[in-house]
Amino acid sequence: MATAATALVSVAAAVSIVAIWAARAAEDDARALIDETITAEEFVEQAAPYLLMSVVQAVATGAAAVVTMIWMFRIAKNHRTLHRGGTWGPGWAIGGWFLPPLLFVIPFLMFRELWKASDPGTAIGGEWRSNPVSWLVPAWFILYSLLPLGLLVGQFSDGLSLGASERDMAQQVIDNQGMTILSAVVAVAGAIVFIMLLRGLTARHRALTGEADA
């Protein structure tokens, strides 16, 4: 599960980088539409790769989220078996991602517990709740929750109405160039931290359960 999540998160990050190139290409078409050197139909057709990037990234991110939920569920279930069950049980590995929406507070708290409970240096039955937590956990929360939510709010505050014309869409493409680059930087940084968290927590858990020696 960790390997699959790593691959999917990497794809989403790679798409965000490609989206920068697509956005720059779409900007030229957007300016051409505003200057009336191409038609609205030509703009929509030529800007399709830019719009497609958002779809591909959303699909990869959604798939990564599902795999991550399964991965977290299995770790939390193993902890219950080892009598290391915390506040956030296996069910929260799924439901926690939706409460509250888009903020991921419960996954953050659950990652803290999973990291502590996976400490292979703590004897079975020993006190694990006071174990330290890696900096990767709060870093993940900032890069995957707080910053993306802020970017999303910024995009919606400058967003278009449902009946927006092609010229309005073109203007938005021009205005959002900086936001596209910033989003890509956050996405890549978040992917790196998340992959490190996935690998680190998996290694700790495998050492705890003895799988690392198998």
N, C-alpha and C positions, 0 to 999 in steps of 0.2 A: 504493500500500500504506500509506504514512504517513497519507494522508487517511482511508482506511477504518479504520485502527487508532485514529486520533483520534476518529472518530465513535463507535466501539464503546466505547472507554474513557470517553467522555463519557456515553454511555447508562448504563454501569455505575455511574458516579458519581452521575448523576441518580437512579437507582433507589435508591441508598443513602440519599439525602435523603428520598425518598418513604417509605422504610422506617421513618424516624423517626415520621412521621405514622401509618403503619400499626401500628407498635408501640404508640403511645399509645392508639389505638383498641382494639387487642387487650388492652391492660392493663385497660381498663374491663370488657371481657368476661371477662377472667380473674378479676378481683375479684368480678364478679357470680357466676361459677361457684363460687368459694370460699365466697361468702355464700349459695349455693344459691338464687339468684334466677333463674338460668337453668339449663337442663340441659346435660349434657356434649355432647350432639349440637348444641345451639344454639351452644355455645362454639366447637366445631370449625368449624361453618359460618361463624360471624361472624369467626373469626380467620383464615379462608382467605386474605384479601388479604395479611396479614402473612407467612404462609408462602410465598405466591406470589412475594413480593419477592425472597426468597433464591434461588428458582429462576431468575427473570429475570436477576438480577445474575450468577449463576453462568454462564448461557448467554452473556451479553454479554461477560463476562470471558474465557471460554473461546474465543469467536470472536476477540476482540482478541488473545489469545495466539497463535492460529494465524496471523493476519495479520502480527503482529509477527515471528514466526519467518521467514515468507517475505521480509519486508522486510530483516531482518538477513542472511538467506542471500544475497540479491541484492547487498547492499553488500559483504559479505565476498568474494563471488565476483568482483565488480568490482576489489576490492583485489588479489586474486590476479592478475588480468589486468594490473594496473598495477604488479606486482612489489612490492606492499605487504602481502603475506600475513603474518599474525602467527602467534602460538601457536594461536589459536582459528580454525580454518578454517571454511568454509561449513557443514560438517556439524554443527558445534557450535551453530549457530544454532537447530537443532532439538533435538538430544540434550542440549545443555547445560541446558535448562529442566527436565530430569527428574533431573539428577545434581548435588548431592544433592536429594532430593525437597523441594519447597516452600521451599528456601532461596535458590535463584537466584544462587549464587556464580559459576557459570560465565557466565551472561548478564551479570552485573556486570563481570567481568573482560573479557568480549568487548566490552561497550559502551565500556570504557576504550580498548581497542585500536582499535575502529572510529572513535572520536572522534579519536584521535591520527593514524591513517592517513588520515583524511578531510581533514586540514589542506590547504587549497588553496594555502597559502603555502609549502609544502615542495615543492621541485622533484622531478619524477619521477626516482626513483633516489636521492634524497636521504635523509638520516637522519630518520625520523619518530618513532621509538620514544621519544625524549626530549621530544616535544611535550607541552605541558600538557594536562590534562583538565579539562573544565568541572565546576563544583560540582554540576551537574544529575545527574551519574552517581552519586556517592555518596548524594546526596539521594534519588534513585530507589530505590537499594538499601535505604535505611533505611525509606522509606515503602511500598515494595512487597514487601519481604521480612522485615526484622527486626520491625517493628511489627505487621504482620498475623500473623506467626507467633506472636508473643507473645500477641496477642488470641485466636488460635485455641487455643493451649494453655490460656489462661484459660477459654475457653468449654467445652473438653473436661473441664477439671478440675471444673467445676460442672455437667457434662452429665448427661443422664438415661440410664437403662438402656433397652434396647430394649423392655422391657415396661412402660414408664412409663404411668401412668394419665393421664386428662385433667386431673385436679386437679394432678398433678405438672407437667404441661405448662403449666398456668395459672400455677403458682408460678414456673416458669422464665421465663415471659413477663414477670412482674412484676420478678423479680430482674435480668433482662437489659436493663432500660431504659437504664441508664447505658452498658453495653457497646455497645448499638445506636447511641447517639449518638456514642460515641468511635470506633466502627468507621466511621461515616459521615464524621466529620471526617478520619480517616486516609485514607479512600477518595477524598474530594474533593481533599485536599492531594496525594495520590499521583497522581491523574489530572492535576492541573495541572502537576506537575513532569514527568510522563511525556510529556504533550503538548508541553511546552517542549523536552524532550530529542528527541522525534521530529522536531519542526520544525527544531530547531537542527542535528541530525546530518544530516538530509535536505538542508538548505541547504548545509552544508559539502561534502557528497558531490556534490551537483549542480554546485557551483562547481569541485570537483576534476576531475570528468569532462567539464565543459564543457556539461552539460545546462542550466545556468542561463542560458547565452547563446543557447540554441536558440530 
